[in-house]
Every structure is written in C-alpha cells, then in structure tokens.
Amino acid sequence: MKNAVIYYAAIALGVIALIVGILYITGILGVHHARGYAGLGVGVLLIIVGVVGMVMSKPKAVAK
C-alpha cells in the first residue's frame, strides 16, 4: 500500500467523522453533549493530517 492511499483514507474518515459529528449536534443520531463536538474535532484533525501528509510526501523533481 502506498503512502498516498493512507492519506486519502485519513481524509475520507475525517469527512465521515465530520458528518457524524454534525448529525449528533443536530440531534438526528441522538442527543449527547460531547459526541458531536468530538466528531467535529476528530474529523477536522484527520482532514488536516491527510492534506499535510499528502503535501509532505509529494515526490520531488529530480535535479539535473
């Protein structure tokens, strides 16, 4: 498995966590005082990690 796949998976899980967090905050999945904000926080963190990881692992051009 390549590194890019790991970062794409982190971004996908981050988006899913954001959606679940929003659904908890709006009360569609139930009412809990911490799950919604935890989902939002984890989602944002995973998206940031995925984007930064993709930028940092970008192959560098070969210097001639």
All heavy atoms as TSV, in Angstrom:
chain	resi	resn	atom	element	x	y	z
A	1	MET	N	N	0.849	-1.177	0.000
A	1	MET	CA	C	0.000	0.000	0.000
A	1	MET	C	C	0.893	1.239	0.000
A	1	MET	O	O	1.848	1.328	0.761
A	1	MET	CB	C	-0.908	-0.012	1.226
A	1	MET	CG	C	-1.871	1.111	1.236
A	1	MET	SD	S	-3.238	1.072	2.423
A	1	MET	CE	C	-2.775	0.002	3.685
A	2	LYS	N	N	0.576	2.158	-0.859
A	2	LYS	CA	C	1.369	3.379	-0.960
A	2	LYS	C	C	0.942	4.381	0.107
A	2	LYS	O	O	-0.149	4.314	0.654
A	2	LYS	CB	C	1.201	3.981	-2.343
A	2	LYS	CG	C	1.758	3.111	-3.438
A	2	LYS	CD	C	1.651	3.802	-4.773
A	2	LYS	CE	C	2.257	2.917	-5.846
A	2	LYS	NZ	N	2.237	3.562	-7.147
A	3	ASN	N	N	1.825	5.345	0.358
A	3	ASN	CA	C	1.530	6.361	1.372
A	3	ASN	C	C	0.337	7.220	0.999
A	3	ASN	O	O	-0.412	7.653	1.866
A	3	ASN	CB	C	2.751	7.244	1.590
A	3	ASN	CG	C	3.820	6.539	2.385
A	3	ASN	OD1	O	3.539	5.560	3.065
A	3	ASN	ND2	N	5.042	7.023	2.283
A	4	ALA	N	N	0.159	7.493	-0.283
A	4	ALA	CA	C	-0.954	8.346	-0.702
A	4	ALA	C	C	-2.297	7.723	-0.337
A	4	ALA	O	O	-3.234	8.433	0.025
A	4	ALA	CB	C	-0.881	8.604	-2.203
A	5	VAL	N	N	-2.384	6.410	-0.392
A	5	VAL	CA	C	-3.637	5.732	-0.051
A	5	VAL	C	C	-3.972	5.946	1.426
A	5	VAL	O	O	-5.132	6.140	1.784
A	5	VAL	CB	C	-3.536	4.228	-0.390
A	5	VAL	CG1	C	-4.773	3.489	0.062
A	5	VAL	CG2	C	-3.296	4.030	-1.869
A	6	ILE	N	N	-2.972	5.941	2.256
A	6	ILE	CA	C	-3.192	6.158	3.692
A	6	ILE	C	C	-3.747	7.562	3.931
A	6	ILE	O	O	-4.668	7.753	4.730
A	6	ILE	CB	C	-1.886	5.936	4.469
A	6	ILE	CG1	C	-1.457	4.474	4.355
A	6	ILE	CG2	C	-2.036	6.341	5.928
A	6	ILE	CD1	C	-0.083	4.190	4.896
A	7	TYR	N	N	-3.214	8.537	3.226
A	7	TYR	CA	C	-3.682	9.911	3.421
A	7	TYR	C	C	-5.079	10.110	2.843
A	7	TYR	O	O	-5.882	10.850	3.410
A	7	TYR	CB	C	-2.681	10.896	2.822
A	7	TYR	CG	C	-1.324	10.794	3.489
A	7	TYR	CD1	C	-0.172	10.594	2.758
A	7	TYR	CD2	C	-1.208	10.867	4.872
A	7	TYR	CE1	C	1.055	10.495	3.373
A	7	TYR	CE2	C	0.011	10.756	5.508
A	7	TYR	CZ	C	1.141	10.571	4.751
A	7	TYR	OH	O	2.348	10.455	5.368
A	8	TYR	N	N	-5.374	9.459	1.716
A	8	TYR	CA	C	-6.741	9.525	1.186
A	8	TYR	C	C	-7.727	8.888	2.165
A	8	TYR	O	O	-8.831	9.391	2.362
A	8	TYR	CB	C	-6.845	8.822	-0.167
A	8	TYR	CG	C	-6.196	9.574	-1.300
A	8	TYR	CD1	C	-5.316	8.933	-2.161
A	8	TYR	CD2	C	-6.470	10.914	-1.510
A	8	TYR	CE1	C	-4.719	9.622	-3.210
A	8	TYR	CE2	C	-5.881	11.608	-2.554
A	8	TYR	CZ	C	-5.005	10.946	-3.399
A	8	TYR	OH	O	-4.425	11.629	-4.424
A	9	ALA	N	N	-7.324	7.793	2.789
A	9	ALA	CA	C	-8.188	7.144	3.774
A	9	ALA	C	C	-8.398	8.038	4.991
A	9	ALA	O	O	-9.507	8.099	5.544
A	9	ALA	CB	C	-7.590	5.807	4.195
A	10	ALA	N	N	-7.351	8.749	5.412
A	10	ALA	CA	C	-7.487	9.667	6.547
A	10	ALA	C	C	-8.467	10.788	6.223
A	10	ALA	O	O	-9.293	11.166	7.062
A	10	ALA	CB	C	-6.124	10.245	6.924
A	11	ILE	N	N	-8.400	11.302	4.998
A	11	ILE	CA	C	-9.331	12.358	4.598
A	11	ILE	C	C	-10.758	11.810	4.548
A	11	ILE	O	O	-11.705	12.466	5.001
A	11	ILE	CB	C	-8.907	12.961	3.247
A	11	ILE	CG1	C	-7.601	13.727	3.411
A	11	ILE	CG2	C	-9.993	13.877	2.699
A	11	ILE	CD1	C	-6.989	14.194	2.114
A	12	ALA	N	N	-10.920	10.605	4.000
A	12	ALA	CA	C	-12.268	10.015	3.917
A	12	ALA	C	C	-12.848	9.777	5.308
A	12	ALA	O	O	-14.018	10.077	5.564
A	12	ALA	CB	C	-12.207	8.707	3.132
A	13	LEU	N	N	-12.045	9.254	6.227
A	13	LEU	CA	C	-12.520	9.051	7.598
A	13	LEU	C	C	-12.821	10.383	8.284
A	13	LEU	O	O	-13.756	10.480	9.085
A	13	LEU	CB	C	-11.495	8.266	8.404
A	13	LEU	CG	C	-11.365	6.788	8.054
A	13	LEU	CD1	C	-10.216	6.161	8.844
A	13	LEU	CD2	C	-12.655	6.052	8.329
A	14	GLY	N	N	-12.043	11.407	7.962
A	14	GLY	CA	C	-12.302	12.734	8.517
A	14	GLY	C	C	-13.632	13.298	8.061
A	14	GLY	O	O	-14.371	13.871	8.855
A	15	VAL	N	N	-13.950	13.106	6.790
A	15	VAL	CA	C	-15.237	13.586	6.278
A	15	VAL	C	C	-16.387	12.824	6.927
A	15	VAL	O	O	-17.400	13.418	7.316
A	15	VAL	CB	C	-15.279	13.457	4.738
A	15	VAL	CG1	C	-16.665	13.705	4.202
A	15	VAL	CG2	C	-14.288	14.412	4.106
A	16	ILE	N	N	-16.213	11.508	7.086
A	16	ILE	CA	C	-17.254	10.712	7.752
A	16	ILE	C	C	-17.431	11.163	9.199
A	16	ILE	O	O	-18.564	11.293	9.689
A	16	ILE	CB	C	-16.911	9.211	7.662
A	16	ILE	CG1	C	-17.020	8.744	6.210
A	16	ILE	CG2	C	-17.820	8.390	8.566
A	16	ILE	CD1	C	-16.480	7.355	5.968
A	17	ALA	N	N	-16.319	11.423	9.896
A	17	ALA	CA	C	-16.407	11.888	11.280
A	17	ALA	C	C	-17.088	13.248	11.361
A	17	ALA	O	O	-17.857	13.510	12.296
A	17	ALA	CB	C	-15.016	11.942	11.904
A	18	LEU	N	N	-16.816	14.127	10.400
A	18	LEU	CA	C	-17.495	15.427	10.382
A	18	LEU	C	C	-19.001	15.262	10.211
A	18	LEU	O	O	-19.793	15.922	10.896
A	18	LEU	CB	C	-16.953	16.292	9.245
A	18	LEU	CG	C	-15.625	16.995	9.481
A	18	LEU	CD1	C	-15.180	17.699	8.204
A	18	LEU	CD2	C	-15.739	17.983	10.611
A	19	ILE	N	N	-19.396	14.374	9.308
A	19	ILE	CA	C	-20.827	14.147	9.077
A	19	ILE	C	C	-21.496	13.589	10.329
A	19	ILE	O	O	-22.568	14.037	10.732
A	19	ILE	CB	C	-21.026	13.223	7.871
A	19	ILE	CG1	C	-20.596	13.937	6.587
A	19	ILE	CG2	C	-22.475	12.761	7.765
A	19	ILE	CD1	C	-20.523	13.051	5.379
A	20	VAL	N	N	-20.843	12.624	10.958
A	20	VAL	CA	C	-21.410	12.040	12.180
A	20	VAL	C	C	-21.486	13.088	13.290
A	20	VAL	O	O	-22.475	13.155	14.028
A	20	VAL	CB	C	-20.583	10.812	12.623
A	20	VAL	CG1	C	-20.981	10.343	14.006
A	20	VAL	CG2	C	-20.750	9.681	11.616
A	21	GLY	N	N	-20.453	13.921	13.403
A	21	GLY	CA	C	-20.482	14.990	14.399
A	21	GLY	C	C	-21.616	15.964	14.179
A	21	GLY	O	O	-22.304	16.374	15.118
A	22	ILE	N	N	-21.831	16.329	12.928
A	22	ILE	CA	C	-22.931	17.244	12.613
A	22	ILE	C	C	-24.273	16.586	12.922
A	22	ILE	O	O	-25.187	17.230	13.457
A	22	ILE	CB	C	-22.850	17.688	11.141
A	22	ILE	CG1	C	-21.645	18.606	10.957
A	22	ILE	CG2	C	-24.130	18.377	10.699
A	22	ILE	CD1	C	-21.317	18.910	9.513
A	23	LEU	N	N	-24.398	15.305	12.616
A	23	LEU	CA	C	-25.653	14.608	12.905
A	23	LEU	C	C	-25.912	14.506	14.405
A	23	LEU	O	O	-27.060	14.581	14.856
A	23	LEU	CB	C	-25.645	13.217	12.267
A	23	LEU	CG	C	-25.705	13.194	10.736
A	23	LEU	CD1	C	-25.606	11.771	10.223
A	23	LEU	CD2	C	-26.960	13.867	10.239
A	24	TYR	N	N	-24.859	14.334	15.213
A	24	TYR	CA	C	-25.046	14.331	16.667
A	24	TYR	C	C	-25.418	15.715	17.186
A	24	TYR	O	O	-26.237	15.846	18.088
A	24	TYR	CB	C	-23.781	13.848	17.386
A	24	TYR	CG	C	-23.770	12.360	17.639
A	24	TYR	CD1	C	-22.823	11.545	17.054
A	24	TYR	CD2	C	-24.703	11.770	18.473
A	24	TYR	CE1	C	-22.810	10.187	17.280
A	24	TYR	CE2	C	-24.707	10.419	18.713
A	24	TYR	CZ	C	-23.753	9.629	18.120
A	24	TYR	OH	O	-23.739	8.289	18.351
A	25	ILE	N	N	-24.806	16.757	16.641
A	25	ILE	CA	C	-25.114	18.109	17.113
A	25	ILE	C	C	-26.559	18.487	16.787
A	25	ILE	O	O	-27.246	19.114	17.598
A	25	ILE	CB	C	-24.114	19.127	16.514
A	25	ILE	CG1	C	-22.760	18.941	17.179
A	25	ILE	CG2	C	-24.608	20.551	16.694
A	25	ILE	CD1	C	-21.673	19.820	16.622
A	26	THR	N	N	-27.024	18.095	15.596
A	26	THR	CA	C	-28.396	18.435	15.221
A	26	THR	C	C	-29.426	17.548	15.914
A	26	THR	O	O	-30.612	17.858	15.886
A	26	THR	CB	C	-28.590	18.324	13.702
A	26	THR	OG1	O	-28.275	17.008	13.281
A	26	THR	CG2	C	-27.725	19.331	12.970
A	27	GLY	N	N	-28.990	16.454	16.514
A	27	GLY	CA	C	-29.907	15.591	17.246
A	27	GLY	C	C	-30.503	14.472	16.420
A	27	GLY	O	O	-31.390	13.764	16.896
A	28	ILE	N	N	-30.037	14.270	15.210
A	28	ILE	CA	C	-30.586	13.212	14.364
A	28	ILE	C	C	-30.144	11.830	14.860
A	28	ILE	O	O	-30.927	10.882	14.845
A	28	ILE	CB	C	-30.166	13.436	12.896
A	28	ILE	CG1	C	-30.825	14.709	12.379
A	28	ILE	CG2	C	-30.519	12.246	12.016
A	28	ILE	CD1	C	-30.370	15.138	11.012
A	29	LEU	N	N	-28.902	11.704	15.309
A	29	LEU	CA	C	-28.404	10.419	15.820
A	29	LEU	C	C	-28.602	10.274	17.319
A	29	LEU	O	O	-28.191	9.285	17.901
A	29	LEU	CB	C	-26.907	10.263	15.503
A	29	LEU	CG	C	-26.555	10.008	14.046
A	29	LEU	CD1	C	-25.049	9.891	13.883
A	29	LEU	CD2	C	-27.230	8.762	13.528
A	30	GLY	N	N	-29.186	11.230	17.927
A	30	GLY	CA	C	-29.379	11.205	19.372
A	30	GLY	C	C	-28.797	12.470	19.975
A	30	GLY	O	O	-28.181	13.270	19.295
A	31	VAL	N	N	-29.003	12.613	21.252
A	31	VAL	CA	C	-28.516	13.808	21.934
A	31	VAL	C	C	-27.439	13.398	22.921
A	31	VAL	O	O	-27.667	12.578	23.807
A	31	VAL	CB	C	-29.664	14.529	22.673
A	31	VAL	CG1	C	-29.137	15.740	23.411
A	31	VAL	CG2	C	-30.755	14.914	21.693
A	32	HIS	N	N	-26.266	13.921	22.709
A	32	HIS	CA	C	-25.156	13.689	23.630
A	32	HIS	C	C	-24.327	14.954	23.643
A	32	HIS	O	O	-24.051	15.535	22.601
A	32	HIS	CB	C	-24.325	12.490	23.189
A	32	HIS	CG	C	-23.416	11.994	24.263
A	32	HIS	ND1	N	-22.165	12.510	24.457
A	32	HIS	CD2	C	-23.583	11.032	25.193
A	32	HIS	CE1	C	-21.588	11.881	25.467
A	32	HIS	NE2	N	-22.431	10.983	25.934
A	33	HIS	N	N	-23.914	15.379	24.815
A	33	HIS	CA	C	-23.276	16.682	24.943
A	33	HIS	C	C	-21.845	16.716	24.421
A	33	HIS	O	O	-21.316	17.788	24.174
A	33	HIS	CB	C	-23.296	17.141	26.397
A	33	HIS	CG	C	-22.498	16.277	27.313
A	33	HIS	ND1	N	-22.958	15.064	27.754
A	33	HIS	CD2	C	-21.266	16.433	27.833
A	33	HIS	CE1	C	-22.040	14.514	28.527
A	33	HIS	NE2	N	-21.010	15.326	28.593
A	34	ALA	N	N	-21.182	15.579	24.242
A	34	ALA	CA	C	-19.775	15.600	23.831
A	34	ALA	C	C	-19.513	14.913	22.499
A	34	ALA	O	O	-18.528	15.222	21.844
A	34	ALA	CB	C	-18.914	14.938	24.901
A	35	ARG	N	N	-20.362	13.996	22.090
A	35	ARG	CA	C	-20.070	13.221	20.878
A	35	ARG	C	C	-20.043	14.076	19.622
A	35	ARG	O	O	-19.226	13.845	18.736
A	35	ARG	CB	C	-21.096	12.106	20.696
A	35	ARG	CG	C	-20.905	10.977	21.638
A	35	ARG	CD	C	-21.877	9.867	21.335
A	35	ARG	NE	N	-21.784	8.840	22.357
A	35	ARG	CZ	C	-22.671	7.898	22.513
A	35	ARG	NH1	N	-23.729	7.849	21.732
A	35	ARG	NH2	N	-22.514	6.997	23.456
A	36	GLY	N	N	-20.905	15.040	19.527
A	36	GLY	CA	C	-20.943	15.893	18.343
A	36	GLY	C	C	-19.670	16.694	18.177
A	36	GLY	O	O	-19.066	16.724	17.100
A	37	TYR	N	N	-19.238	17.321	19.247
A	37	TYR	CA	C	-18.030	18.131	19.171
A	37	TYR	C	C	-16.783	17.268	19.045
A	37	TYR	O	O	-15.819	17.666	18.383
A	37	TYR	CB	C	-17.942	19.047	20.392
A	37	TYR	CG	C	-19.088	20.025	20.421
A	37	TYR	CD1	C	-20.076	19.937	21.390
A	37	TYR	CD2	C	-19.201	21.012	19.450
A	37	TYR	CE1	C	-21.142	20.820	21.398
A	37	TYR	CE2	C	-20.262	21.905	19.452
A	37	TYR	CZ	C	-21.223	21.800	20.432
A	37	TYR	OH	O	-22.276	22.669	20.426
A	38	ALA	N	N	-16.780	16.090	19.637
A	38	ALA	CA	C	-15.658	15.170	19.463
A	38	ALA	C	C	-15.573	14.708	18.012
A	38	ALA	O	O	-14.481	14.611	17.444
A	38	ALA	CB	C	-15.810	13.972	20.394
A	39	GLY	N	N	-16.701	14.431	17.398
A	39	GLY	CA	C	-16.716	14.040	15.992
A	39	GLY	C	C	-16.198	15.155	15.094
A	39	GLY	O	O	-15.436	14.894	14.159
A	40	LEU	N	N	-16.596	16.373	15.372
A	40	LEU	CA	C	-16.102	17.501	14.589
A	40	LEU	C	C	-14.596	17.674	14.762
A	40	LEU	O	O	-13.870	17.900	13.794
A	40	LEU	CB	C	-16.818	18.787	14.995
A	40	LEU	CG	C	-18.277	18.910	14.586
A	40	LEU	CD1	C	-18.860	20.209	15.125
A	40	LEU	CD2	C	-18.424	18.846	13.088
A	41	GLY	N	N	-14.131	17.566	15.994
A	41	GLY	CA	C	-12.696	17.723	16.250
A	41	GLY	C	C	-11.860	16.646	15.590
A	41	GLY	O	O	-10.838	16.928	14.955
A	42	VAL	N	N	-12.299	15.408	15.716
A	42	VAL	CA	C	-11.570	14.296	15.101
A	42	VAL	C	C	-11.612	14.408	13.583
A	42	VAL	O	O	-10.618	14.169	12.905
A	42	VAL	CB	C	-12.142	12.941	15.576
A	42	VAL	CG1	C	-11.579	11.793	14.768
A	42	VAL	CG2	C	-11.856	12.741	17.049
A	43	GLY	N	N	-12.752	14.811	13.041
A	43	GLY	CA	C	-12.873	14.971	11.601
A	43	GLY	C	C	-11.932	16.026	11.050
A	43	GLY	O	O	-11.238	15.799	10.056
A	44	VAL	N	N	-11.899	17.169	11.699
A	44	VAL	CA	C	-11.008	18.239	11.260
A	44	VAL	C	C	-9.550	17.806	11.382
A	44	VAL	O	O	-8.733	18.040	10.481
A	44	VAL	CB	C	-11.273	19.530	12.066
A	44	VAL	CG1	C	-10.190	20.563	11.838
A	44	VAL	CG2	C	-12.636	20.094	11.714
A	45	LEU	N	N	-9.212	17.134	12.470
A	45	LEU	CA	C	-7.837	16.666	12.667
A	45	LEU	C	C	-7.424	15.666	11.585
A	45	LEU	O	O	-6.325	15.766	11.026
A	45	LEU	CB	C	-7.697	16.039	14.055
A	45	LEU	CG	C	-6.306	15.538	14.415
A	45	LEU	CD1	C	-5.352	16.711	14.548
A	45	LEU	CD2	C	-6.353	14.743	15.691
A	46	LEU	N	N	-8.295	14.719	11.261
A	46	LEU	CA	C	-7.966	13.733	10.231
A	46	LEU	C	C	-7.829	14.378	8.859
A	46	LEU	O	O	-6.948	13.997	8.073
A	46	LEU	CB	C	-9.029	12.637	10.195
A	46	LEU	CG	C	-8.941	11.599	11.298
A	46	LEU	CD1	C	-10.166	10.690	11.266
A	46	LEU	CD2	C	-7.677	10.788	11.183
A	47	ILE	N	N	-8.671	15.342	8.555
A	47	ILE	CA	C	-8.557	16.023	7.263
A	47	ILE	C	C	-7.244	16.797	7.187
A	47	ILE	O	O	-6.544	16.760	6.168
A	47	ILE	CB	C	-9.771	16.937	7.023
A	47	ILE	CG1	C	-11.014	16.073	6.788
A	47	ILE	CG2	C	-9.531	17.869	5.845
A	47	ILE	CD1	C	-12.292	16.855	6.691
A	48	ILE	N	N	-6.878	17.481	8.255
A	48	ILE	CA	C	-5.614	18.220	8.265
A	48	ILE	C	C	-4.434	17.274	8.123
A	48	ILE	O	O	-3.503	17.530	7.348
A	48	ILE	CB	C	-5.508	19.078	9.545
A	48	ILE	CG1	C	-6.506	20.220	9.483
A	48	ILE	CG2	C	-4.094	19.615	9.724
A	48	ILE	CD1	C	-6.630	21.006	10.768
A	49	VAL	N	N	-4.453	16.157	8.850
A	49	VAL	CA	C	-3.363	15.178	8.761
A	49	VAL	C	C	-3.267	14.618	7.346
A	49	VAL	O	O	-2.167	14.463	6.801
A	49	VAL	CB	C	-3.565	14.046	9.795
A	49	VAL	CG1	C	-2.662	12.869	9.499
A	49	VAL	CG2	C	-3.315	14.574	11.191
A	50	GLY	N	N	-4.391	14.316	6.728
A	50	GLY	CA	C	-4.371	13.775	5.373
A	50	GLY	C	C	-3.817	14.752	4.360
A	50	GLY	O	O	-2.985	14.391	3.517
A	51	VAL	N	N	-4.248	16.007	4.433
A	51	VAL	CA	C	-3.779	17.007	3.474
A	51	VAL	C	C	-2.296	17.309	3.683
A	51	VAL	O	O	-1.516	17.358	2.724
A	51	VAL	CB	C	-4.634	18.288	3.571
A	51	VAL	CG1	C	-4.024	19.415	2.760
A	51	VAL	CG2	C	-6.051	18.001	3.112
A	52	VAL	N	N	-1.891	17.497	4.923
A	52	VAL	CA	C	-0.484	17.787	5.205
A	52	VAL	C	C	0.389	16.593	4.820
A	52	VAL	O	O	1.477	16.766	4.256
A	52	VAL	CB	C	-0.290	18.164	6.693
A	52	VAL	CG1	C	1.176	18.199	7.071
A	52	VAL	CG2	C	-0.944	19.495	6.972
A	53	GLY	N	N	-0.074	15.392	5.090
A	53	GLY	CA	C	0.695	14.205	4.714
A	53	GLY	C	C	0.859	14.079	3.214
A	53	GLY	O	O	1.930	13.702	2.725
A	54	MET	N	N	-0.171	14.398	2.464
A	54	MET	CA	C	-0.056	14.333	1.001
A	54	MET	C	C	0.912	15.382	0.485
A	54	MET	O	O	1.682	15.114	-0.432
A	54	MET	CB	C	-1.424	14.511	0.346
A	54	MET	CG	C	-2.284	13.299	0.458
A	54	MET	SD	S	-3.849	13.330	-0.429
A	54	MET	CE	C	-4.121	14.961	-0.921
A	55	VAL	N	N	0.883	16.572	1.063
A	55	VAL	CA	C	1.782	17.637	0.609
A	55	VAL	C	C	3.221	17.296	0.968
A	55	VAL	O	O	4.137	17.497	0.167
A	55	VAL	CB	C	1.355	18.989	1.213
A	55	VAL	CG1	C	2.415	20.049	0.977
A	55	VAL	CG2	C	0.031	19.419	0.642
A	56	MET	N	N	3.432	16.762	2.168
A	56	MET	CA	C	4.803	16.466	2.609
A	56	MET	C	C	5.399	15.264	1.884
A	56	MET	O	O	6.608	15.190	1.725
A	56	MET	CB	C	4.822	16.217	4.121
A	56	MET	CG	C	4.431	17.426	4.934
A	56	MET	SD	S	5.501	18.833	4.699
A	56	MET	CE	C	6.958	18.277	5.524
A	57	SER	N	N	4.582	14.319	1.449
A	57	SER	CA	C	5.114	13.125	0.811
A	57	SER	C	C	5.140	13.228	-0.714
A	57	SER	O	O	5.396	12.252	-1.378
A	57	SER	CB	C	4.303	11.907	1.221
A	57	SER	OG	O	3.016	11.960	0.632
A	58	LYS	N	N	4.853	14.420	-1.240
A	58	LYS	CA	C	4.851	14.607	-2.687
A	58	LYS	C	C	6.267	14.353	-3.217
A	58	LYS	O	O	7.240	14.863	-2.648
A	58	LYS	CB	C	4.428	16.024	-3.026
A	58	LYS	CG	C	4.278	16.265	-4.527
A	58	LYS	CD	C	4.102	17.729	-4.849
A	58	LYS	CE	C	2.721	18.229	-4.518
A	58	LYS	NZ	N	2.511	19.594	-5.020
A	59	PRO	N	N	6.394	13.560	-4.270
A	59	PRO	CA	C	7.742	13.292	-4.796
A	59	PRO	C	C	8.376	14.569	-5.343
A	59	PRO	O	O	7.727	15.379	-6.000
A	59	PRO	CB	C	7.497	12.275	-5.909
A	59	PRO	CG	C	6.059	12.346	-6.231
A	59	PRO	CD	C	5.362	12.881	-5.016
A	60	LYS	N	N	9.660	14.704	-5.075
A	60	LYS	CA	C	10.378	15.894	-5.508
A	60	LYS	C	C	10.909	15.653	-6.918
A	60	LYS	O	O	11.262	14.550	-7.303
A	60	LYS	CB	C	11.504	16.196	-4.548
A	60	LYS	CG	C	11.010	16.529	-3.158
A	60	LYS	CD	C	12.136	16.807	-2.218
A	60	LYS	CE	C	11.550	17.117	-0.838
A	60	LYS	NZ	N	12.545	17.284	0.164
A	61	ALA	N	N	11.019	16.726	-7.665
A	61	ALA	CA	C	11.544	16.633	-9.023
A	61	ALA	C	C	13.035	16.294	-8.975
A	61	ALA	O	O	13.770	16.737	-8.100
A	61	ALA	CB	C	11.323	17.941	-9.756
A	62	VAL	N	N	13.448	15.514	-9.926
A	62	VAL	CA	C	14.856	15.119	-9.997
A	62	VAL	C	C	15.671	16.282	-10.565
A	62	VAL	O	O	15.363	16.793	-11.635
A	62	VAL	CB	C	15.018	13.862	-10.876
A	62	VAL	CG1	C	16.474	13.470	-10.984
A	62	VAL	CG2	C	14.173	12.730	-10.342
A	63	ALA	N	N	16.680	16.696	-9.815
A	63	ALA	CA	C	17.527	17.793	-10.278
A	63	ALA	C	C	18.558	17.272	-11.264
A	63	ALA	O	O	19.165	16.219	-11.065
A	63	ALA	CB	C	18.228	18.441	-9.087
A	64	LYS	N	N	18.748	18.006	-12.339
A	64	LYS	CA	C	19.739	17.593	-13.360
A	64	LYS	C	C	20.945	18.483	-13.328
A	64	LYS	O	O	20.969	19.583	-13.050
A	64	LYS	CB	C	19.104	17.632	-14.753
A	64	LYS	CG	C	18.062	16.578	-14.909
A	64	LYS	CD	C	17.561	16.611	-16.319
A	64	LYS	CE	C	16.511	15.526	-16.521
A	64	LYS	NZ	N	16.010	15.475	-17.878
